[in-house]
Amino acid sequence: MAKRAFRLLVTAAVVLTFAACSSEGSTSTPAQEESPEVAALNAAARLWNETEPAEYQYVINRRCLNCTPAVAGESALVKVEASGESRISPLQEGSTTSDLTIDDAFGWLRGFIDSELYVRREVTYDSGYGFIADVLIMDPLGHGWRVEITDFEVLGG
């Protein structure tokens, strides 16, 4: 159930992102100012695109805040190989694993930034690679998600 709810949130975020992009139309100009939050996200995504190693692994921890204990959270070890394939392994017995990769996380977060439903967002980016190291997203009722990427390690050469 937690995995399904998370996938619905990710899908909604992607749809919101595409809707926002397609609604801009041809009147959009590069001179339009972006919010500091979007500017930070775009800068981090550029840094990640420039520095992403060929092979790496990390632990992703995802917690639903103010949810029932059954959907409280999960952790997974994600290994990204040079081929671009990801292998995801749960770190807790009975855990459903998140299929949210670092690349996906940028779009996921952008959807939440563009949405007016989530009033509180706190984001920390990795200073060396730019990936989203920690994000907290809350709605006005106090429900939300905390996603943390820890133990990032470059593999291979």
C-alpha positions in Angstrom: 0.0 0.0 0.0 2.8 2.4 0.9 4.5 1.7 -2.4 1.3 2.3 -4.3 0.7 5.6 -2.5 4.2 6.7 -3.2 3.9 5.8 -6.9 0.7 7.8 -7.1 2.5 10.8 -5.6 5.4 10.4 -8.0 3.0 10.1 -11.0 1.1 13.2 -9.8 4.3 15.1 -9.5 5.4 14.1 -13.0 2.0 15.0 -14.5 2.1 18.4 -12.7 5.6 19.0 -14.0 4.5 18.3 -17.6 1.3 20.3 -17.3 3.3 23.3 -16.0 5.8 23.0 -18.8 3.1 22.7 -21.5 1.0 25.5 -20.1 3.9 28.0 -20.5 3.3 28.3 -24.2 5.3 30.4 -26.6 5.1 33.6 -24.5 7.7 32.3 -22.0 11.0 34.0 -22.2 14.3 33.2 -20.6 14.2 36.6 -18.9 11.4 35.4 -16.6 12.7 35.0 -13.0 12.6 31.6 -11.4 12.0 31.3 -7.7 15.1 30.7 -5.5 13.8 27.2 -4.8 13.6 26.3 -8.5 17.0 28.0 -9.1 18.6 25.9 -6.4 17.0 22.7 -7.8 18.1 23.5 -11.4 21.7 24.3 -10.2 21.8 21.0 -8.3 20.5 19.1 -11.3 23.1 20.7 -13.6 25.8 19.7 -11.1 24.5 16.2 -10.9 24.4 15.9 -14.7 28.0 17.1 -14.9 29.4 14.9 -12.1 27.3 11.8 -12.1 29.7 8.8 -11.8 29.3 5.8 -14.1 28.8 3.5 -11.2 27.6 4.3 -7.7 25.4 3.2 -4.9 23.5 4.8 -2.1 20.9 4.1 0.6 17.5 5.8 0.2 15.3 6.2 3.2 11.8 7.2 2.7 9.3 8.0 5.5 5.7 9.0 5.4 5.1 11.5 8.1 1.9 11.3 10.2 0.9 8.1 8.4 -0.3 4.8 9.8 2.5 2.5 11.1 2.0 0.2 8.1 3.2 2.9 5.7 5.7 4.6 8.1 8.8 4.1 6.0 11.3 2.0 4.1 15.0 1.8 3.2 16.7 0.4 0.2 20.2 0.0 -1.2 20.3 1.3 -4.8 23.2 0.3 -7.0 23.5 2.0 -10.4 25.7 0.2 -12.9 27.7 1.7 -15.8 24.9 0.4 -18.1 22.5 2.7 -16.4 20.5 -0.1 -14.8 19.6 0.2 -11.1 19.4 -2.7 -8.7 17.3 -2.0 -5.6 17.5 -4.2 -2.5 15.4 -3.7 0.6 17.2 -3.2 3.9 14.4 -4.2 6.1 12.5 -7.5 6.1 9.1 -7.1 4.6 9.9 -3.7 3.1 8.7 -2.7 -0.3 11.5 -0.8 -2.0 11.3 2.6 -3.5 12.1 2.7 -7.2 12.9 6.5 -6.9 16.4 7.0 -8.4 18.5 10.1 -8.0 17.6 11.2 -11.5 13.9 10.7 -10.7 14.1 12.6 -7.5 14.7 15.9 -9.4 11.5 15.6 -11.3 9.7 14.4 -8.2 10.8 17.4 -6.2 10.0 19.8 -9.1 6.4 18.5 -9.1 6.1 19.3 -5.4 7.6 22.7 -5.8 5.1 23.5 -8.6 2.2 22.2 -6.6 0.5 24.5 -4.3 -0.7 21.6 -2.2 2.5 21.3 -0.3 3.3 24.3 1.8 6.5 23.3 3.4 9.6 22.1 1.6 13.1 21.8 3.1 15.8 20.5 0.8 19.5 19.8 1.3 21.6 19.1 -1.8 25.0 17.3 -1.8 27.7 19.9 -2.3 30.0 17.7 -4.3 27.5 15.9 -6.7 24.3 18.0 -6.4 21.9 15.1 -5.7 19.1 15.7 -3.3 20.5 14.5 0.0 17.5 15.2 2.2 14.0 16.5 1.5 11.0 17.2 3.7 7.7 17.9 2.0 4.5 18.7 4.1 0.9 19.6 3.3 -1.1 22.0 5.4 -2.5 19.2 7.5 0.9 18.0 8.5 1.1 14.9 6.2 4.2 14.5 4.1 7.3 12.7 3.1 10.9 12.8 4.2 13.4 11.2 1.7 17.1 10.9 2.5 19.9 9.7 0.4 22.8 8.5 2.5 26.0 6.5 2.2 26.6 7.6 -1.4 29.6 5.8 -2.7 31.3 5.9 -6.2 32.1 2.4 -7.4 34.7 1.1 -9.8 37.5 3.3 -11.2 
